Amino acid sequence: MANTTENANLCGLNRKDFQTTLNGKKTDLFILRNRKGYEVAVTNYGGAIVAIMVPDKNGQVANVIQGHSSIEDAINDSAPYKSTIIGRFGNRIAKGQFVLNGKEYQLAVNNGPNALHGGPTGFHARVWDAKQMGPRSLALNYTSSYGEEGFTGECRITVEYTFTDDNELVIEYLATTNKRTIINLTHHAYFSLTGIANPTPVVNQQLCEVNADFFLPIDDTCIPTGEILKVAGTPFDFRTPKALGQDIDADNEQIKNGCGYDHCFVLNKKEEGELSFAARLTEPESGRTLEVYTTEPGMQLYTDNWGDGDTGQNGATFPKRSAVCFECQHFPDSPNRPYFPTVVLHPGRQYKQKTVYRFGTV
């Protein structure tokens, strides 16, 4: 189905501003609209979500995700992973090194001494083949070639976005490979439930709940130490809702290592791979809520600790800690931790995961 949107949309974005050709592939803007009239806007450059238009408790609609007004802004953003698909390996790998099939691989080191988010030209910086399958669904496809960013195996990836009539953004991932490889896909959506503005308010007053009894502590380069610690008695205990700002600057080594929250939580699961509740965020003033459900074993909670006031849609600015990310994924540095859930994908098998972001009000 052709994308017929021009400017008749809630987000006010212009489709033509997202149209260009990069390396022979065309970029575009796609609007997903549910029967209630609310919207999600996605570009096939990096699978970036550039708008999520949902109401507050009074019915006032605002954009609750940080993104861009044009393809040029997306390409040149100082925060290149903002609200994009992340792969081939989300999060960090220590020193960019891992061993697979008895062979050592070296990835680009792009975050201190470590590899981050699939490298400088990872999935966030690729033009995906897009097919809109109706008013509420978009399929993105990408083939990651053998050796791309140092990874072995050719990988074929499909990421499908669906915006339901219950204001749920459903993201489903599917991948296959022709040779054993590692894979850890996620979406790096930067959520600002107050609605983006100039400046976008910080998230300190937002109430956060995370369904996790354990988390992964990190060293001073944000690599897991290998321990799996209880959240009880630490700033990482979100088992009952609390304000993000309550402990975000606590005198705590883990908080200091992450410059706030930048940690993977071990989600409580009854069985591996089940779609279950991961997190809830409530913005008290607007009454907006976000619930997260995922099949993944982990979720990185990131409080935008490195935001620097860069600009986004319609003149909005994004200061430090003006967004929250719930990156559902396998654990960081898993290739080097054999007791973490495996991230190895074999030929003839499928990588599958599903994450649901459900928007509501209280």
N, C-alpha and C positions, 0 to 999 in steps of 0.2 A: 504494500500500500504506500502510495506516495505521501510524503509529508506536505500537507497543504497549508501549514501554519505560516503566516507572515507576521503581522503585528497584533492580530486579534487574540492576544493571550494575556493572562493575569500578570505574568512576570515582567512584561514590558520589554522583553529582549527581542532584537531584530534578527531574524533568521539569516539575512544577508551578511550580517556582521560575523557570522560563524562559517561562512563559505569561502574556502580557498582550496588550493591544491598543494599538498606536501608530498614530495617523493612520488609523484604520479597518482596519489590517492586524494579523493575529495573529502573535505570536512564539511559538516553540516550541523544544524540544530534540530532536535526532535522534541516535540511536545507530547507528553503522555497526559491525557485528561480523563478523569473518572466521571461517573454519572452525576456526581455532586457538583461538578464544574471545577474541582481543584486540580492542580497541575504539578507535574515534575518535568523539568527541562534538562535534556542530556545532549552533549555533543559527542561525536564519535572520535574526537581527539582525546585519547586516554580514557574514554568512557566517563568523562567528567560530568558530574551532576552540577548544573549551574543555577538551578532554582528548584525549590520545593515550596509551593504556595498552598498553605493550610491556615485555617482560622484559629483565632484565640477564643477565649470563653465568651466574648461579646460578638463573635462572628467576623471580627476584623482580620482580613487575610494579609499575611506577610510572607516574605521569603525567609525560610529558616535554615538555609545552607549557604556557606560561603563559596563563591565562585566568581565567574568573569562575565564581562559584557561583550567580549569579542574573542575571536580565535587568536588574535595577536596577543591579547592580555593573557590568555591561557598558556601560550607558548613561552612567554617572557616572564611569567610570574616568578618572584624570588622564592616562593614556596611551591616547587614544581609538582608536589604530590597532592596538592589541595583538591579534595573531593574527587579523586580519580581512582580507577582500577589499579591495584598494585600487584606486580608479578615480574618475573617468574617466582620470586621468593619475597613475600612480605616480611617486613621487620629486618632484624640484623643477623648477620653471620660473622662470627668472630674472625677478624683479620681477612675476611673474604675467602677463607679456606675451608675446604671439606674434602673428605675421601669418599668415593663411590666406586664400586667394582674394583677396589684395590688401587685406584688411580686418584692422585691428588689434583684438585681443581682450584684455580685461583681466579676469583672474581674481582671486579673493580672495587677499590677501597674509596668510598665516597661519603663516609660519616665518621670522622676521626680515624681510628685504625681499622674500621669495620666496613663491611658491605651493607648497604641499606636499600630495601625496597626494590630489588631487582636491578639496581645500577642506574647510572645517569640516563640511559636510554631504555629503561624498562617499559613495562606495558603502559605506564602513565604518559609516555611520550610517543606513543604509536597511534597511527590512524587505523581504526578498526573498520571492518566492513559492516555496514549497518543495514538492517531491514526492519522497518516498522510494520508490525503484524496486526494493526488495528489501533484504535484510539488510545489503548491503555498498555501496549506492550511493544518492546523494542529488543531485538536480538543483535548483539555485536559479536563478530567473529574475527579471530586473529590467528595466524600461524607464526609461531616463534621458531625461527630457523635453528638448525644445529649450530652450536657455538655462539649463538647470540648472547651478548653480555657474559660470555664464558661458560654458559650452561650447556650440558650435553643433551642430545636428543632433540628431534623436531617435535614441537608441541602444538597441538591444535586446540584452541580454546574458544568456547562460547560463553558469553555472559548475557543473561536475559534479565531485563528490567520489566516489572509489571507493577502498575499503580492501581490498586483495587478500589472498589467503591467504599471500602472501610478505611480509606486513607492509609493503606499499608503499601509501602514500597518494598516489593519482594525482589531480591537479587539472587539468581541461581547461576551457579558456575559449573561448567563441564569441561574436562580436558582429557586428551589422550596423547600418547607419545609412541614413537617408533623405537625408542631405546630407553633403558632405565635412566630416570632423571629425578631431580627433586622439584617439588612444587608446593607453593603456599600462597594462595590467592586471597586477597581481601579488598575491601573498599575503604578509602581514606576520607570518608565524608566528614566535613567540618560543620557540625550542627550548632546553630545559634538560635535557640528557641524563642528568644525575645523578638526575633526578626532582625535582619541586618539593617544597619543604620550608619550614620556618620557622627560619632564613632559607634560601632557595635558594642553594646554593653558587655562587661566581663561576666563570666559564668559563676562567680563565687557564691551567689545566693541560690543557685539552682540546686534542687535536692536530687541526690543520686543514690540509686540502689543497685548493687551488683550481686548476682546470685553465685557467690564464690566463697568457699571456706578457706581457700589457699591462694597464694600469689607467688610469682617468681621474683625473688630479689635480684638486683643487678649490680654490676660493678660500676666504677666511675666512667666507663665508656658505654654504659647501657646494655651490656651483654649479661645474660643470666649467669649467676654464679654457679648454677647447678642445683642449688637448694630449692625445695618447695616448702614454703613456710605458711603457717596459719596466719590468717588476717586478724584473728582475735588479739585485742590489746595493742594494735598498731594503727597508724593513720589509714591503713588499707582496708579497714573493716567497714564495708558498705552493705552489710547483710540487712540492716535496717536503714531507711533513708536518712541521709544527712547532707548538709550543705557542702558543696565541693570546696568552698573556701575555708571550711572549719579547720582542716589540717594540711592545707595545700602548701603552707610555708612552715610546717612543724620542724622543730629541732630534731631531725631524724635523718640518719645516714641515707636511707633509701629515698626519702623525699629530696635530699640534696643531690643524690646521684642522678635523679630524673629531672631536677629543677622544677619539681612539682610531680604530678602524676604522669608517668610514661612507662607503665608497667603492664605485664601480661597477667591476667587473672585466670586461674584454673577453674573453669565453670563447673558447677555441680551438675552431674549427669547421672540419670538412672541407668542408661545404657549408651554405649558409644554410638555417635552419629545421630542421636535423636534430635528432633527440632524442639528446643526447650527454651524457657525464659532465661535471658542472660542479664538484662539491665533495664532500669527505668529511670528516666530523667523528668523532673517536673520543674517548670519555670513558674514561680509563685505569682508574679504580677500579671502575666498574660493568661495564666492557667493552662498553657500548652504543656502537653506531655509527649514523651517519646518512649516507647517500649521496644526492646531489642530481643529477638528470638533467633537462635542459630543452631546449626548442626555441628559447628566447630567445637573443639575442646577448650579453646582459649579465646580471650578477648583482651586486646590492648586498650587500656583506658589512657587517653592522651588529652591533656588540658591545654593544648596550644601554647606551650611554654615558650615558644620561640617566635610567636607572632610579633610583627614589627610595624603594624599600622599600614600595611600595604592596602591598595584600593581594589574594589571589586565592582559588582553590578551597581549601575546607576549612582555612582559616587560614594557608595558605602566604603568605610574603612574598617580594618580588622586589627585592632590592637592585640597585644599579648593577652592570652587567656580569655579571648572573646568567643571561643568555640570549644566544643567537646567532641572527641572522636571515640567511637566504639568500633574498633577494628577486629572483627571476628575472624579467627585464624588459628593455625597451629602455632606452637610455641617458637619464640625466637631461638636461633642457633640450634635448632633441632638436628641438623645433619651431624653436629658434633656432640650430641647428647643421646646416645642409643636408648636410654630409658625414657626419653620423651616420646609421645606418639609419633609414629613414622611419617615422614614427608616424602618417601620414595614412591614414585609412580612407575609401574611396570608396563611394558607393551602388552596390549590385549586387555588391559584393565582401564577403568574410568576413574578419574578424579571428579567427585561431585560434592558440592556443598550448597547450602541455602541459608540466607540471612534475611530476616524480615524486620523492617523499621516501621512501627505502627504509630501514627500520630493521632493524638486525641486532645481532650481538654478536661479539666476538673473545675 
